[in-house]
Amino acid sequence: MILKNMDGIRRRVLSIIGHRLSGYTEASSLCRELLADTLGFMSALCSFISDTNEELTRVGFAESDAWELVSKLIHRMFAEDCYQRRRILAEMLDSTDHASLGVG
């Protein structure tokens, strides 16, 4: 379902970028690049989820058990690993220095 809606999401976000950032060429370019990276990541994540679920069922996991394991993996990636990285980065950033905060 996510993959089926990606093109529409891309079009809507590009429209918002164009509308809100018209006249800000560099900011607009950065947003377009970040959008492309995000959509690429989402495509890879969807493929990982589908491929892993299919592989687990192929090797003998029950459908519900395979999905539960894949769900736990994804939860671990976002709730644990990404959260830890964000926390570490937040500790290193100085919220009073806007230039370095933007770069960070």
C-alpha positions in Angstrom: 0.0 0.0 0.0 2.9 2.4 0.8 4.6 1.7 -2.5 1.3 2.2 -4.4 1.0 5.7 -2.9 4.6 6.8 -3.2 4.1 8.7 -6.5 1.2 10.6 -5.1 3.1 11.4 -2.0 6.0 12.6 -4.0 3.8 14.9 -6.2 2.0 16.4 -3.1 5.2 17.1 -1.2 6.9 18.6 -4.3 3.9 20.8 -4.7 4.2 21.9 -1.1 7.9 22.6 -1.5 7.3 24.6 -4.6 4.5 26.6 -2.9 6.1 27.3 0.4 9.7 27.7 -0.7 9.3 29.6 -4.0 12.1 32.1 -4.1 14.3 30.1 -1.8 16.3 28.1 -4.4 18.8 26.5 -2.1 16.2 25.5 0.5 13.9 24.1 -2.2 16.8 22.1 -3.7 17.7 20.7 -0.3 14.1 19.7 0.4 13.8 18.0 -3.0 17.0 16.1 -2.3 15.8 15.0 1.2 12.5 14.0 -0.3 14.2 11.8 -2.9 16.3 10.2 -0.1 13.3 9.6 2.1 11.3 8.0 -0.8 14.3 5.8 -1.6 14.6 4.8 2.0 10.9 4.0 2.2 11.1 1.9 -1.0 14.1 -0.1 0.4 12.3 -0.5 3.7 9.2 -1.8 2.0 11.3 -4.3 0.0 13.1 -5.4 3.2 9.8 -6.0 4.9 8.3 -7.9 2.0 11.4 -9.9 1.2 12.1 -10.9 4.8 8.5 -11.9 5.4 8.4 -14.0 2.2 11.8 -15.6 3.1 10.6 -16.5 6.6 7.4 -18.1 5.3 9.4 -19.9 2.6 11.7 -21.6 5.1 8.8 -22.7 7.3 7.6 -20.0 9.6 3.8 -19.7 9.9 2.5 -16.6 8.3 1.6 -15.0 11.6 5.0 -15.9 13.2 6.9 -14.5 10.2 4.9 -11.2 10.4 5.4 -11.0 14.1 9.2 -11.4 13.7 9.4 -8.8 10.9 7.3 -6.4 13.0 9.7 -6.8 15.9 12.7 -6.2 13.6 11.1 -3.0 12.3 10.1 -1.9 15.8 13.7 -2.5 16.9 15.1 -0.4 14.0 12.9 2.6 14.8 12.1 2.5 18.5 15.5 1.4 19.7 18.3 1.9 17.2 17.1 5.2 15.6 16.0 6.6 19.0 19.4 5.9 20.5 21.2 7.7 17.5 18.8 10.7 17.8 19.5 10.9 21.5 23.2 10.9 21.0 23.0 13.6 18.3 20.7 15.7 20.4 23.3 15.7 23.2 26.0 16.9 20.8 24.0 19.8 19.4 24.0 23.3 20.8 20.4 24.6 20.5 21.5 28.2 20.9 23.8 28.1 17.9 21.3 28.0 15.0 23.9 27.6 12.2 25.5 24.6 13.7 22.1 23.2 14.8 20.9 23.4 11.1 24.1 21.6 9.9 23.8 19.0 12.7 
